[in-house]
Amino acid sequence: MKIAVVAINKNGREIAKTIKRGFGQEEVSCFNPSPGELKDLTAKIFDKDKFDGIIFIMALGIVARLIAPHLKSKYDDPAVVVVDDFARYAISALSGHEGGANNLAIQTANILDAE
């Protein structure tokens, strides 16, 4: 599985490193865009041919606004998981069953010892 991890602050970058180590054999790419680059980065990576799953480390509201313009269908969209800035929760936000976000959220939660 090819996974993108997107973090926007120092704490998020540390969480991203933990996630990358935890997935081990999976292909994990970490991105640390500035706030002005976040929208463009999302447009570039929101393609199931590029990444099977995207883990955003930020507020769910931010992610909802970022991904909304790119939604196609539950069969075409990548799995999207949102992790809060304190690594307490891993939330399956998009393509849960069909796209694998439910499983990706469980794996992420296990790595972070989160819910």
Secondary structure, DSSP 4 states (H G I P E B T S, - for coil): -EEEEEE-SHHHHHHHHHHHHHHTTSEEEEE---GGGHHHHHHHH--TTT-SEEEEES-HHHHHHHHGGG---TTTSPEEEEE-TTS--EEEEES-SSSSHHHHHHHHHHHHT--
